[in-house]
Amino acid sequence: MKKIVFIGVADKTHALLVLGRLLVALGNKVLLVDSTVTQSIRGYLPNAYANSAVQDYEGMDVAYGYLTPEQLERGLAQAGTTPAFDIMLVDTDHTEFVFHHNLSQFDKRVWCWDGRRLSLEKNEELMLRLGLQNTEEPVSFFELLSPDIPGKLAAWRAEKRLRHIQLEDTVFRFPLDERDAAVDLNNQHHGRIDLRGLTGAFREMLLTMLEQLGDCDRKTARRAWAIARKRVRVW
Protein backbone atom coordinates (compact mmCIF):
# COMPACT_ATOMS: atom_id res chain seq x y z
CA MET A 1 0.00 0.00 0.00
CA LYS A 2 1.30 3.43 -0.94
CA LYS A 3 1.21 5.90 1.97
CA ILE A 4 1.09 9.65 1.42
CA VAL A 5 1.05 12.10 4.33
CA PHE A 6 -0.06 15.74 4.20
CA ILE A 7 1.25 17.42 7.32
CA GLY A 8 0.86 20.98 8.54
CA VAL A 9 -1.55 23.90 8.69
CA ALA A 10 -3.47 24.64 5.48
CA ASP A 11 -6.97 24.57 4.03
CA LYS A 12 -6.56 21.29 2.13
CA THR A 13 -9.56 19.05 2.91
CA HIS A 14 -11.42 19.74 -0.34
CA ALA A 15 -8.28 19.26 -2.43
CA LEU A 16 -7.58 15.91 -0.75
CA LEU A 17 -11.15 14.73 -1.36
CA VAL A 18 -10.85 15.64 -5.03
CA LEU A 19 -7.48 13.87 -5.19
CA GLY A 20 -9.02 10.79 -3.59
CA ARG A 21 -11.85 10.91 -6.11
CA LEU A 22 -9.38 11.00 -8.99
CA LEU A 23 -7.40 8.08 -7.56
CA VAL A 24 -10.63 6.10 -7.31
CA ALA A 25 -11.38 6.95 -10.95
CA LEU A 26 -8.08 5.26 -11.83
CA GLY A 27 -9.26 2.05 -10.17
CA ASN A 28 -7.50 2.42 -6.81
CA LYS A 29 -8.95 1.41 -3.47
CA VAL A 30 -8.39 4.55 -1.42
CA LEU A 31 -8.37 5.24 2.32
CA LEU A 32 -8.46 8.94 3.26
CA VAL A 33 -7.65 9.59 6.93
CA ASP A 34 -8.44 12.94 8.57
CA SER A 35 -6.28 12.89 11.69
CA THR A 36 -6.35 16.66 12.21
CA VAL A 37 -7.44 18.47 15.36
CA THR A 38 -10.37 20.21 13.63
CA GLN A 39 -11.71 17.14 11.76
CA SER A 40 -12.84 19.36 8.87
CA ILE A 41 -13.75 16.40 6.69
CA ARG A 42 -16.90 15.85 8.76
CA GLY A 43 -18.33 18.95 7.08
CA TYR A 44 -18.40 17.10 3.75
CA LEU A 45 -19.96 13.81 4.86
CA PRO A 46 -23.77 13.48 4.64
CA ASN A 47 -23.97 11.58 7.94
CA ALA A 48 -20.91 12.33 10.06
CA TYR A 49 -20.63 11.28 13.71
CA ALA A 50 -19.38 13.47 16.52
CA ASN A 51 -16.65 10.99 17.50
CA SER A 52 -14.71 8.63 15.21
CA ALA A 53 -15.87 6.49 12.32
CA VAL A 54 -15.02 4.93 8.96
CA GLN A 55 -17.47 5.69 6.17
CA ASP A 56 -17.79 5.04 2.47
CA TYR A 57 -17.81 8.33 0.58
CA GLU A 58 -17.46 8.94 -3.15
CA GLY A 59 -16.04 5.45 -3.71
CA MET A 60 -13.34 5.76 -1.06
CA ASP A 61 -13.19 4.92 2.63
CA VAL A 62 -12.97 8.01 4.83
CA ALA A 63 -11.73 7.70 8.42
CA TYR A 64 -11.86 10.50 10.95
CA GLY A 65 -11.43 11.01 14.68
CA TYR A 66 -8.38 8.73 14.95
CA LEU A 67 -5.28 10.40 16.35
CA THR A 68 -2.94 7.40 16.19
CA PRO A 69 -2.39 4.50 13.74
CA GLU A 70 -3.43 2.07 16.48
CA GLN A 71 -6.77 3.81 16.87
CA LEU A 72 -7.25 3.71 13.11
CA GLU A 73 -6.51 -0.02 12.95
CA ARG A 74 -9.11 -0.68 15.63
CA GLY A 75 -11.61 1.53 13.83
CA LEU A 76 -11.08 -0.28 10.54
CA ALA A 77 -11.48 -3.64 12.27
CA GLN A 78 -14.72 -2.55 13.95
CA ALA A 79 -16.06 -1.22 10.65
CA GLY A 80 -15.22 -4.51 8.95
CA THR A 81 -13.20 -2.68 6.32
CA THR A 82 -10.67 -4.70 4.38
CA PRO A 83 -7.09 -3.50 4.90
CA ALA A 84 -6.21 -4.19 1.26
CA PHE A 85 -6.01 -0.55 0.19
CA ASP A 86 -3.91 0.59 -2.73
CA ILE A 87 -3.35 4.13 -1.42
CA MET A 88 -3.71 5.78 1.98
CA LEU A 89 -3.88 9.57 2.17
CA VAL A 90 -3.24 10.93 5.67
CA ASP A 91 -4.10 14.51 6.64
CA THR A 92 -2.64 15.57 9.99
CA ASP A 93 -1.50 18.70 11.82
CA HIS A 94 0.02 17.09 14.93
CA THR A 95 2.66 14.51 15.77
CA GLU A 96 0.58 11.66 17.20
CA PHE A 97 -0.21 9.87 13.93
CA VAL A 98 3.35 9.84 12.59
CA PHE A 99 5.38 9.99 15.81
CA HIS A 100 5.76 6.22 16.18
CA HIS A 101 6.27 5.76 12.44
CA ASN A 102 9.27 7.39 10.87
CA LEU A 103 8.23 9.92 8.22
CA SER A 104 10.68 8.28 5.85
CA GLN A 105 8.38 5.23 5.83
CA PHE A 106 5.78 7.22 3.91
CA ASP A 107 6.15 6.99 0.14
CA LYS A 108 5.40 10.69 -0.36
CA ARG A 109 5.31 13.60 2.10
CA VAL A 110 3.67 17.00 1.61
CA TRP A 111 4.44 20.04 3.78
CA CYS A 112 1.23 22.13 3.93
CA TRP A 113 0.87 25.75 4.98
CA ASP A 114 -1.20 28.86 4.22
CA GLY A 115 1.50 31.50 3.87
CA ARG A 116 1.07 32.90 7.37
CA ARG A 117 4.11 33.41 9.54
CA LEU A 118 2.47 31.67 12.51
CA SER A 119 1.62 28.66 10.34
CA LEU A 120 5.23 28.46 9.23
CA GLU A 121 6.46 28.59 12.82
CA LYS A 122 3.97 25.91 13.91
CA ASN A 123 5.05 23.66 11.06
CA GLU A 124 8.69 24.11 11.98
CA GLU A 125 7.92 23.22 15.60
CA LEU A 126 6.02 20.17 14.37
CA MET A 127 9.02 18.97 12.37
CA LEU A 128 11.29 19.43 15.37
CA ARG A 129 8.95 17.46 17.63
CA LEU A 130 9.07 14.67 15.06
CA GLY A 131 12.83 14.60 15.50
CA LEU A 132 13.79 15.31 11.91
CA GLN A 133 16.77 17.30 13.13
CA ASN A 134 18.30 13.97 14.21
CA THR A 135 18.07 12.30 10.79
CA GLU A 136 21.31 11.52 8.99
CA GLU A 137 20.01 12.85 5.66
CA PRO A 138 17.32 15.47 4.84
CA VAL A 139 13.79 14.12 4.40
CA SER A 140 12.15 15.14 1.12
CA PHE A 141 8.81 16.97 1.05
CA PHE A 142 6.58 18.48 -1.57
CA GLU A 143 5.27 21.91 -0.61
CA LEU A 144 1.55 22.75 -0.67
CA LEU A 145 0.43 26.36 -0.35
CA SER A 146 -3.29 27.04 0.11
CA PRO A 147 -4.50 29.65 -0.42
CA ASP A 148 -1.93 31.11 -2.79
CA ILE A 149 -2.95 34.78 -2.87
CA PRO A 150 -2.14 37.14 -5.77
CA GLY A 151 1.07 39.10 -5.41
CA LYS A 152 4.55 38.19 -4.33
CA LEU A 153 5.00 36.26 -1.11
CA ALA A 154 8.26 36.91 0.68
CA ALA A 155 10.59 34.01 -0.03
CA TRP A 156 11.42 31.60 2.76
CA ARG A 157 14.13 29.00 2.67
CA ALA A 158 13.29 25.90 4.68
CA GLU A 159 16.71 24.43 4.02
CA LYS A 160 18.21 27.33 5.99
CA ARG A 161 15.76 27.26 8.88
CA LEU A 162 15.21 23.50 8.80
CA ARG A 163 18.22 21.90 7.21
CA HIS A 164 16.77 18.41 7.70
CA ILE A 165 14.00 19.13 5.13
CA GLN A 166 14.60 18.95 1.40
CA LEU A 167 11.86 20.48 -0.74
CA GLU A 168 10.97 18.99 -4.11
CA ASP A 169 11.02 21.27 -7.14
CA THR A 170 7.26 20.91 -7.70
CA VAL A 171 5.08 23.14 -5.50
CA PHE A 172 1.32 22.63 -5.21
CA ARG A 173 -0.13 26.16 -5.24
CA PHE A 174 -3.90 26.62 -5.00
CA PRO A 175 -4.85 30.19 -5.98
CA LEU A 176 -7.52 31.93 -3.94
CA ASP A 177 -10.57 32.09 -6.24
CA GLU A 178 -14.20 32.68 -5.27
CA ARG A 179 -15.41 30.18 -7.88
CA ASP A 180 -13.43 27.35 -6.30
CA ALA A 181 -14.62 28.48 -2.86
CA ALA A 182 -18.23 28.36 -4.07
CA VAL A 183 -17.82 24.80 -5.41
CA ASP A 184 -16.20 23.79 -2.11
CA LEU A 185 -19.14 25.16 -0.07
CA ASN A 186 -21.73 23.60 -2.39
CA ASN A 187 -20.02 20.22 -2.12
CA GLN A 188 -20.16 20.46 1.66
CA HIS A 189 -23.86 21.27 1.73
CA HIS A 190 -24.79 18.72 -0.94
CA GLY A 191 -22.71 15.93 0.59
CA ARG A 192 -20.84 15.11 -2.60
CA ILE A 193 -17.71 15.97 -4.58
CA ASP A 194 -18.76 17.66 -7.82
CA LEU A 195 -15.84 18.80 -9.99
CA ARG A 196 -17.99 20.94 -12.28
CA GLY A 197 -17.45 24.65 -11.81
CA LEU A 198 -13.88 24.40 -10.55
CA THR A 199 -11.44 26.77 -12.21
CA GLY A 200 -8.83 25.71 -14.73
CA ALA A 201 -6.09 26.66 -12.26
CA PHE A 202 -7.52 24.33 -9.60
CA ARG A 203 -7.90 21.56 -12.15
CA GLU A 204 -4.34 21.88 -13.42
CA MET A 205 -2.94 21.83 -9.88
CA LEU A 206 -4.92 18.69 -9.00
CA LEU A 207 -3.68 17.01 -12.18
CA THR A 208 -0.13 17.91 -11.17
CA MET A 209 -0.71 16.43 -7.71
CA LEU A 210 -2.13 13.27 -9.26
CA GLU A 211 0.92 12.95 -11.52
CA GLN A 212 3.48 13.56 -8.76
CA LEU A 213 1.80 11.63 -5.93
CA GLY A 214 -0.04 8.98 -7.94
CA ASP A 215 2.88 8.31 -10.30
CA CYS A 216 0.93 8.64 -13.54
CA ASP A 217 1.35 10.65 -16.73
CA ARG A 218 -0.66 13.70 -17.82
CA LYS A 219 -2.85 11.75 -20.21
CA THR A 220 -3.87 9.32 -17.46
CA ALA A 221 -4.50 12.20 -15.06
CA ARG A 222 -6.78 13.94 -17.57
CA ARG A 223 -8.70 10.72 -18.12
CA ALA A 224 -9.24 10.40 -14.36
CA TRP A 225 -10.58 13.95 -14.22
CA ALA A 226 -12.98 13.28 -17.11
CA ILE A 227 -14.30 10.13 -15.41
CA ALA A 228 -14.68 11.78 -11.99
CA ARG A 229 -16.34 14.88 -13.46
CA LYS A 230 -19.08 12.80 -15.09
CA ARG A 231 -19.86 10.74 -12.01
CA VAL A 232 -21.78 13.02 -9.68
CA ARG A 233 -23.31 11.15 -6.77
CA VAL A 234 -26.55 12.43 -5.25
CA TRP A 235 -27.14 11.39 -1.64
Secondary structure, 3 states (H helix, E strand, C coil): CEEEEEEECCCCHHHHHHHHHHHHHCCCCEEEEEECCCCHHHHCCCCCCCCCEEEEECCEEEEECCCCHHHHHHHHHHHCCCCCCCEEEEEECCCHHHHCCCHHHCCEEEEEECCCHHHHHHHHHHHHHCCHHHCCCCEEEEEEEEEECCCCCCCCCHHHHCCCEEEEEEEEEEECCHHHHHHHHHHHHHCCCCCCCCCHHHHHHHHHHHHHHHCCCHHHHHHHHHHHHHCCCCC
